[in-house]
Amino acid sequence: MFLSVFINCRDSVSRVAAFFRRHASCSLRLAVACLALGASLTPSTALAAARPPVKAPATVRIGETTYTEARAWFTRLGYRESYAAETRTLTFTSAAGKIVFTDGSREARLNGMRIFLGEPALLLKGVMHVSVIDLERFITPILRPEQISPRPLRTIVLDAGHGGTDGGTRNQPLKLDEKVFTLDVAQRLHRLLGEDRWRVLLTRTDDRFISLAERAEFANSAQADLFVSIHFNAVANNPAVRGTETYVLTSQHMRSTSASKSSPDDKIAHPGNRHDAWSAVLGYHMQRELLARLKTEDRGYKRARFAVLRLVDCPAVLVEAGYLSNDDEAARIAEESYRAKIAEALYTAILAYEAALTSAAK
């Protein structure tokens, strides 16, 4: 066909114009650009350049936060929208799943799981807006991990929380200490991961105190590609609280989940922030697998600036697998079979994370 004809961009402008008069479907602007670049125009470059560029969604500044239209953002990702006026919620669905935003809320639902945004979704002139940082560094990496720059997975560091003089949380009536169970789960996970596919290291292998900075330094010295910190939770004066929550590092310029207002510390970039995108993917799989395996209450996928998350220079996650302050949940945690389920959930999540890495490498 005529598109097999090649145009040498050093030819005269008149010859290029004559070509496009014969074939009006091509763009004259393409010829001018070609002349300026001094390159040859092939059929493939002609078709690619003739397509209009994808327009980035418009943004609006509210205080110190930049927002964009959720509809435009998710349409580009292939999602369909539906709005429920009575609940002021906007739902996006695709073959890959569903995400729901609520006006004025920092809590969203991703495939049925509670996730917490840095800033609330907002209806502005009838259009739902979401912060650009939440979309770029948290939500979109989870939905499209294949678009993230690939990275290796060779060394995994497992961090059993607390130890030694730091017992962590304690269920006094049942005499259960967090430090005992975090080490047990870390060792179980270590056995599941083995040493054939990855190098797997533990920040502690016995009951000893290790500072938070030392845990991060251990991971960084080992050139860790993945850091998993294992914990159990507690809350004072409310023994009814139970469930599972997962944390990744809060992105720079965003509020942590527990923060009611912005802080000057939000502007500080930490070593862990270099890996926000992959940490987001990791944390999603951790929370999803823990909920699926343990059948616990969903306390949410959250962000915080915990020391180990700030200081490690690799994708990292901190899991709170259950509440020792809840007697029923504490009794389950004390069972070996239940702790085995926790380790299995973390193992499955790491496999899912590895699959995401593989998709990005293709």
C-alpha positions as CSV (number, residue, x, y, z in Angstrom):
1,M,0.0,0.0,0.0
2,F,1.1,3.6,-0.4
3,L,2.2,3.8,3.3
4,S,5.1,1.6,2.4
5,V,6.6,4.7,0.8
6,F,9.3,6.3,2.9
7,I,9.9,10.0,3.1
8,N,13.3,11.3,3.7
9,C,13.0,14.3,5.9
10,R,15.8,16.0,4.2
11,D,13.7,16.3,1.0
12,S,12.2,19.6,0.2
13,V,9.0,20.8,1.9
14,S,7.3,20.8,-1.5
15,R,7.8,17.0,-2.0
16,V,6.4,16.3,1.5
17,A,3.4,18.6,0.8
18,A,2.8,16.8,-2.5
19,F,2.8,13.4,-0.7
20,F,0.2,14.5,1.8
21,R,-2.0,16.1,-0.9
22,R,-2.1,12.6,-2.5
23,H,-2.8,11.0,0.8
24,A,-4.9,13.4,2.8
25,S,-5.5,11.0,5.7
26,C,-1.9,11.7,6.9
27,S,-1.2,14.6,9.0
28,L,0.7,17.6,7.6
29,R,2.0,18.4,11.1
30,L,3.7,15.0,11.1
31,A,5.7,16.0,8.0
32,V,6.8,19.3,9.5
33,A,7.9,17.5,12.7
34,C,9.8,14.9,10.6
35,L,11.6,17.7,8.8
36,A,12.6,19.3,12.0
37,L,14.0,16.1,13.4
38,G,15.8,15.1,10.3
39,A,14.6,11.5,10.6
40,S,12.8,9.1,8.3
41,L,9.1,8.6,8.5
42,T,8.0,5.0,8.4
43,P,4.4,3.6,8.4
44,S,4.6,2.7,12.1
45,T,5.7,6.2,13.1
46,A,3.2,7.7,10.9
47,L,0.3,5.9,12.5
48,A,1.6,6.5,16.0
49,A,2.2,10.2,15.5
50,A,-1.2,10.6,13.9
51,R,-3.0,9.6,17.1
52,P,-3.8,12.5,19.4
53,P,-1.9,12.5,22.7
54,V,-3.8,11.3,25.8
55,K,-4.7,14.4,27.7
56,A,-3.8,14.3,31.3
57,P,-6.7,15.0,33.7
58,A,-7.0,18.6,34.9
59,T,-5.8,19.4,38.4
60,V,-7.0,21.8,41.1
61,R,-5.1,23.0,44.2
62,I,-6.9,22.8,47.5
63,G,-4.8,24.1,50.3
64,E,-1.5,22.3,49.9
65,T,-3.0,19.3,48.1
66,T,-3.3,18.8,44.4
67,Y,-6.5,17.0,43.3
68,T,-7.6,15.6,40.0
69,E,-10.9,14.4,38.5
70,A,-11.3,10.7,39.5
71,R,-13.5,10.1,36.4
72,A,-10.8,11.1,33.9
73,W,-8.1,9.2,35.8
74,F,-9.9,5.9,36.0
75,T,-11.4,6.1,32.5
76,R,-7.8,6.1,31.2
77,L,-7.3,2.9,33.1
78,G,-10.3,1.3,31.5
79,Y,-12.8,1.6,34.4
80,R,-16.5,2.4,34.2
81,E,-18.1,4.7,36.7
82,S,-21.4,4.9,38.6
83,Y,-22.5,7.5,41.1
84,A,-24.9,7.0,44.0
85,A,-26.2,10.4,45.0
86,E,-27.8,9.1,48.2
87,T,-24.5,8.0,49.6
88,R,-22.3,10.4,47.7
89,T,-20.2,7.6,46.5
90,L,-18.5,7.1,43.1
91,T,-17.7,3.5,42.1
92,F,-15.3,2.5,39.3
93,T,-15.4,-1.1,38.0
94,S,-13.5,-3.1,35.4
95,A,-12.7,-6.7,34.8
96,A,-9.8,-6.3,37.3
97,G,-12.1,-5.2,40.2
98,K,-13.8,-2.3,41.9
99,I,-12.9,0.8,43.8
100,V,-15.3,3.1,45.7
101,F,-14.7,6.7,46.8
102,T,-17.0,8.6,49.3
103,D,-17.2,12.4,49.3
104,G,-15.4,13.9,52.3
105,S,-13.9,10.5,53.4
106,R,-10.3,9.3,53.6
107,E,-11.6,5.7,53.6
108,A,-12.1,4.0,50.2
109,R,-12.9,0.4,49.2
110,L,-10.7,-1.5,46.9
111,N,-12.1,-4.8,45.9
112,G,-14.1,-4.8,49.1
113,M,-11.0,-4.0,51.3
114,R,-10.7,-0.9,53.4
115,I,-7.9,1.4,52.3
116,F,-7.1,4.8,53.7
117,L,-6.2,7.8,51.6
118,G,-3.8,10.6,52.6
119,E,-6.5,13.2,51.9
120,P,-10.3,12.8,51.5
121,A,-12.0,12.4,48.2
122,L,-14.0,15.5,47.5
123,L,-17.0,16.4,45.3
124,L,-16.2,19.7,43.6
125,K,-19.0,21.2,41.5
126,G,-20.5,17.7,41.3
127,V,-17.3,16.0,40.2
128,M,-15.4,13.6,42.5
129,H,-11.7,14.5,42.9
130,V,-8.9,12.5,44.5
131,S,-5.5,13.7,45.5
132,V,-2.8,13.1,42.8
133,I,-0.3,11.7,45.3
134,D,-2.8,9.1,46.4
135,L,-3.5,8.1,42.8
136,E,0.1,8.1,41.6
137,R,1.9,6.5,44.6
138,F,-0.8,4.3,46.2
139,I,-3.8,3.3,44.2
140,T,-2.5,3.2,40.6
141,P,0.5,1.0,41.4
142,I,-1.8,-1.5,43.0
143,L,-4.1,-1.5,40.0
144,R,-1.3,-1.4,37.4
145,P,1.9,-2.9,38.8
146,E,3.1,-3.8,35.3
147,Q,3.6,0.0,34.7
148,I,6.1,0.4,37.6
149,S,9.8,0.1,36.9
150,P,10.8,-3.5,37.6
151,R,13.1,-4.4,40.5
152,P,14.7,-7.6,41.8
153,L,13.6,-9.9,44.6
154,R,16.7,-11.6,45.9
155,T,16.9,-10.9,49.6
156,I,14.0,-10.9,52.1
157,V,14.3,-9.6,55.6
158,L,11.8,-10.7,58.2
159,D,11.5,-8.5,61.3
160,A,10.0,-10.1,64.4
161,G,8.8,-7.1,66.4
162,H,10.0,-6.3,69.9
163,G,12.2,-8.7,71.9
164,G,14.3,-8.9,75.1
165,T,13.4,-6.1,77.5
166,D,10.8,-4.8,75.0
167,G,7.9,-7.3,75.3
168,G,5.6,-5.4,73.1
169,T,1.9,-5.6,73.9
170,R,0.7,-8.0,76.6
171,N,-2.5,-9.7,77.5
172,Q,-2.2,-9.7,81.2
173,P,-5.1,-12.1,82.1
174,L,-3.8,-14.7,79.6
175,K,-0.1,-13.9,80.2
176,L,0.6,-13.6,76.5
177,D,3.5,-11.4,75.2
178,E,3.7,-10.0,71.7
179,K,7.4,-10.6,71.4
180,V,7.0,-14.4,71.7
181,F,4.4,-14.6,68.9
182,T,6.1,-12.3,66.4
183,L,9.3,-14.4,66.6
184,D,7.3,-17.6,66.2
185,V,5.5,-16.3,63.0
186,A,8.7,-14.9,61.6
187,Q,10.4,-18.3,62.0
188,R,7.4,-20.1,60.4
189,L,7.5,-17.7,57.5
190,H,11.2,-18.3,57.2
191,R,10.7,-22.0,56.8
192,L,8.0,-21.5,54.2
193,L,10.2,-19.2,52.1
194,G,13.1,-21.5,52.4
195,E,16.5,-20.6,50.9
196,D,16.3,-22.0,47.4
197,R,14.6,-19.0,45.7
198,W,15.7,-16.2,47.9
199,R,18.1,-15.3,50.6
200,V,15.9,-15.0,53.8
201,L,17.2,-13.2,56.9
202,L,15.7,-12.5,60.3
203,T,16.5,-9.4,62.3
204,R,16.4,-11.5,65.4
205,T,16.4,-15.3,65.9
206,D,15.9,-15.3,69.7
207,D,14.6,-13.2,72.6
208,R,16.8,-10.2,72.4
209,F,16.3,-6.4,72.2
210,I,17.2,-4.7,68.9
211,S,16.5,-1.0,68.3
212,L,14.4,0.1,65.5
213,A,17.3,1.8,63.8
214,E,19.4,-1.4,64.1
215,R,16.6,-3.4,62.4
216,A,16.6,-1.0,59.5
217,E,20.4,-0.9,59.3
218,F,20.5,-4.7,59.3
219,A,18.1,-4.8,56.3
220,N,20.1,-2.1,54.4
221,S,23.4,-3.7,55.1
222,A,22.0,-6.9,53.7
223,Q,20.8,-5.0,50.6
224,A,17.3,-6.2,51.3
225,D,14.8,-6.2,48.4
226,L,11.8,-6.7,50.7
227,F,11.2,-6.0,54.4
228,V,8.3,-7.5,56.4
229,S,7.8,-6.4,60.0
230,I,5.5,-8.7,62.1
231,H,3.5,-7.4,65.0
232,F,0.3,-7.9,67.1
233,N,-1.8,-5.0,68.2
234,A,-3.5,-3.7,71.4
235,V,-5.7,-0.9,72.4
236,A,-6.2,0.5,75.8
237,N,-9.7,0.6,77.5
238,N,-11.5,-1.1,74.6
239,P,-11.1,-4.9,74.7
240,A,-13.8,-5.3,72.1
241,V,-11.5,-4.1,69.3
242,R,-10.2,-6.9,67.1
243,G,-9.0,-7.5,63.6
244,T,-6.1,-7.1,61.2
245,E,-4.4,-4.0,59.7
246,T,-1.4,-3.4,57.4
247,Y,0.8,-0.4,57.2
248,V,3.1,1.0,54.5
249,L,5.1,4.2,54.7
250,T,3.2,7.4,54.2
251,S,4.1,9.2,51.0
252,Q,5.9,12.6,51.2
253,H,3.5,15.5,51.5
254,M,0.7,13.3,52.7
255,R,-0.9,12.8,56.2
256,S,-0.5,9.5,57.9
257,T,-3.8,7.6,58.6
258,S,-3.9,8.5,62.3
259,A,-3.2,12.2,61.6
260,S,-6.1,14.6,61.8
261,K,-4.2,17.5,60.2
262,S,-1.1,18.1,58.2
263,S,2.3,18.5,59.9
264,P,5.7,20.0,58.8
265,D,7.1,16.5,59.1
266,D,4.9,15.4,56.2
267,K,7.2,17.3,53.8
268,I,10.3,15.2,54.8
269,A,11.3,12.5,52.3
270,H,12.6,9.3,53.9
271,P,14.7,6.5,52.4
272,G,11.6,4.3,52.3
273,N,9.7,6.8,50.1
274,R,11.9,5.9,47.2
275,H,9.9,2.7,47.1
276,D,6.3,4.0,47.6
277,A,4.9,2.3,44.5
278,W,6.1,-1.2,45.2
279,S,5.4,-0.9,48.9
280,A,1.8,-0.1,48.0
281,V,1.6,-3.3,45.9
282,L,3.2,-5.3,48.8
283,G,0.9,-3.9,51.5
284,Y,-2.2,-4.6,49.4
285,H,-1.4,-8.2,49.0
286,M,-0.5,-8.6,52.7
287,Q,-3.8,-7.2,53.9
288,R,-5.8,-9.1,51.3
289,E,-4.2,-12.5,52.1
290,L,-4.4,-12.0,55.9
291,L,-8.1,-11.2,55.7
292,A,-8.8,-14.1,53.4
293,R,-6.9,-16.6,55.5
294,L,-7.7,-15.5,59.0
295,K,-11.3,-14.3,58.4
296,T,-10.7,-11.4,60.8
297,E,-12.3,-8.0,60.9
298,D,-10.8,-5.6,58.3
299,R,-9.2,-2.8,60.3
300,G,-7.8,-1.3,57.1
301,Y,-4.8,-0.9,54.9
302,K,-3.1,2.2,56.3
303,R,-0.1,4.5,56.1
304,A,2.2,5.5,58.9
305,R,5.7,6.8,59.4
306,F,6.9,4.0,61.7
307,A,10.7,4.1,62.1
308,V,11.4,0.8,60.3
309,L,9.3,1.9,57.4
310,R,11.0,5.2,57.2
311,L,14.6,3.9,57.4
312,V,14.7,0.8,55.2
313,D,15.7,1.4,51.7
314,C,13.5,-1.1,50.0
315,P,9.7,-1.9,49.7
316,A,8.5,-2.5,53.2
317,V,5.4,-3.4,55.2
318,L,4.4,-3.7,58.8
319,V,1.5,-6.1,59.6
320,E,-0.6,-6.1,62.8
321,A,-2.0,-9.6,62.5
322,G,-4.5,-9.3,65.5
323,Y,-5.3,-7.8,68.8
324,L,-3.8,-9.3,72.0
325,S,-6.0,-6.9,74.0
326,N,-9.1,-8.8,72.8
327,D,-9.2,-12.0,74.8
328,D,-10.9,-14.1,72.1
329,E,-8.5,-13.0,69.4
330,A,-5.5,-13.4,71.8
331,A,-6.6,-17.0,72.5
332,R,-6.6,-17.7,68.8
333,I,-3.1,-16.1,68.4
334,A,-1.9,-18.4,71.2
335,E,-2.8,-21.4,69.1
336,E,0.0,-22.8,66.9
337,S,-2.4,-23.6,64.1
338,Y,-3.6,-20.0,63.9
339,R,0.0,-18.6,63.8
340,A,0.7,-21.1,61.0
341,K,-2.2,-19.5,59.1
342,I,-0.7,-16.1,59.6
343,A,2.6,-17.2,58.2
344,E,0.9,-18.9,55.3
345,A,-1.0,-15.7,54.5
346,L,2.3,-13.7,54.5
347,Y,3.9,-16.3,52.3
348,T,1.1,-16.2,49.8
349,A,1.2,-12.4,49.8
350,I,5.0,-12.5,49.0
351,L,4.3,-14.9,46.1
352,A,1.6,-12.5,44.8
353,Y,4.0,-9.6,45.1
354,E,6.7,-11.6,43.2
355,A,4.1,-12.2,40.4
356,A,3.5,-8.4,40.2
357,L,7.3,-7.9,39.9
358,T,7.3,-10.4,37.1
359,S,4.5,-8.6,35.3
360,A,6.5,-5.3,35.4
361,A,9.7,-7.0,34.1
362,K,8.0,-8.3,30.9
